[in-house]
Amino acid sequence: MAQDLTILGRTLHLSHTGHFQRQKHAFPYIGDRLWGKSSQPNMNLKLTTVRSALESSRTGEDTDRQVQATVLAIGTAVPQNYIYQSDYPDYYFRVTNSGHLGDLKEKFIRICKATEIRKRYFHLTDEMIQDHPNMAGHNENSLDSRNNLLCAIPELGKEAADKALHEWGQSRSKITHLIFHTATGCIELPGPDSQLVSLLGLSSTVNRTMLYHNGCYAGGSALRLAKDIAENNHGARVLVVCSETTASIFRGPSKSSIGNLVAQALFSDGAAAVIVGSEPEFSVEEPHFEIVSAKQTLIPGTADAISGRVTEAGLYGSLSPDVARHIANGIGKCISDASAPFEISDWNSLFWIVHPGGRKILDDVEGALKLEKDKFLVSRHVLAEYGNVASASVFFVMDEMRRRSKKEGKATTGEGKGLGVLLGIGPGLTIETVVLRAFAVPN
């Protein structure tokens, strides 16, 4: 039920989700982030803090005011080349000249089917593999060949960033910081972060942070870093870009490495970009999610669960069959620690943006948290339609969630809910837990 809240003679209209609806002459945003105790769900406002925010607006002072980072725009990109998962085993064993390994192909068919992936996108083409035949072997020296194909990383990043910047609608000169991550190669200097500055026409004084090889959890890491930058640099607008390609890990099958078959069946190419900033200007900016808190956790004793090493044969990774179990065992404490200040008693009341690392990971995490069926529906959809896009995956899920919320007429970008959790999961085992607050879906 919507309510009107009158403080210091100003009337604010509060939606049933607890969000201030931005009306033409309403008070500027003071935050869905201000909460305390209330009998209404998601309407816990800390009135003294609200009063302080209103007072400071009259005096121009920022004392006793929380300034939280928000996601202001999202963009995603994939290569034009895609392959349906049902056709991939035939394609993979053909281009790697491995048709004689009939038993291994049958195993790969079963692995691909179990992923529940429908389609994946790749920068790598038949022609590229023919031009670099050493990449089709399982362990042949091919590092130079792979590095020659990694131009896709900044190019895909540019495409995703262009979409985010277009949605944001502001001058590119206002981007003050750039965070770039890739887990797939790029062993060169200067890195793709500097290349992206030129490709996008950003200011030469933009502050760049380059993250390499953090793996699938890095989307959460980049969001955590962007939050710190945005909240501690007045007026900062942070462009986060995660770009990944399988060109560094593609290799032929081997009976001695079933883990390689799993990787070949899961990963795909793509990039995502978000723009993060505090104190959004509502006349020209449209925030989608507030980054309320962010916390990283390293699960003890799991260093070998997911690991990788750059060799002369490219990036070679190993995957333990116990990965999903380790994650499921540690995930509850990670979320409890990150969400403790919010006194959340029912995790089913949250929206979930979970890294779609694989069907079993989603199944086991959902079971470990005792969530109702289909809480990870959007993550499962992204896995099915794009595969595992590594660090970019959580932003694909975030983008899909806000679009679905609008299409289905939900009250907020978080499927109609107020608070939610983003989970980045990767090597270490490392879990990035980001508590988000959804905004009202724009008209």
HELIX and SHEET records of a PDB file:
HELIX    1   1 LEU A   47  THR A   59  1                                  13    
HELIX    2   2 GLN A   85  ASP A   87  5                                   3    
HELIX    3   3 TYR A   88  VAL A   95  1                                   8    
HELIX    4   4 GLY A  102  ALA A  114  1                                  13    
HELIX    5   5 ASP A  126  ASP A  131  1                                   6    
HELIX    6   6 PRO A  133  ALA A  136  5                                   4    
HELIX    7   7 LEU A  143  ASN A  148  1                                   6    
HELIX    8   8 ALA A  152  TRP A  168  1                                  17    
HELIX    9   9 ARG A  172  LYS A  174  5                                   3    
HELIX   10  10 PRO A  192  LEU A  200  1                                   9    
HELIX   11  11 GLY A  215  TYR A  217  5                                   3    
HELIX   12  12 ALA A  218  ASN A  232  1                                  15    
HELIX   13  13 THR A  246  SER A  248  5                                   3    
HELIX   14  14 ILE A  258  LEU A  266  1                                   9    
HELIX   15  15 VAL A  323  SER A  339  1                                  17    
HELIX   16  16 ALA A  340  PHE A  342  5                                   3    
HELIX   17  17 TRP A  347  SER A  349  5                                   3    
HELIX   18  18 ARG A  359  ALA A  368  1                                  10    
HELIX   19  19 LEU A  377  TYR A  386  1                                  10    
HELIX   20  20 ALA A  390  ALA A  392  5                                   3    
HELIX   21  21 SER A  393  LYS A  407  1                                  15    
SHEET    1   A 2 GLN A   3  ILE A   7  0                                        
SHEET    2   A 2 ARG A  10  LEU A  14 -1                                        
SHEET    1   B 9 ASN A 207  TYR A 212  0                                        
SHEET    2   B 9 HIS A 177  THR A 182  1                                        
SHEET    3   B 9 ARG A 237  GLU A 244  1                                        
SHEET    4   B 9 GLY A 270  SER A 278 -1                                        
SHEET    5   B 9 ALA A  69  ALA A  77 -1                                        
SHEET    6   B 9 PHE A 289  LEU A 298 -1                                        
SHEET    7   B 9 THR A 430  ALA A 438 -1                                        
SHEET    8   B 9 LEU A 419  GLY A 426 -1                                        
SHEET    9   B 9 PHE A 351  VAL A 354  1                                        
SHEET    1   C 2 TYR A  82  TYR A  84  0                                        
SHEET    2   C 2 LYS A 119  TYR A 121 -1                                        
SHEET    1   D 2 ILE A 306  THR A 311  0                                        
SHEET    2   D 2 GLY A 314  LEU A 319 -1                                        
END                                                                             
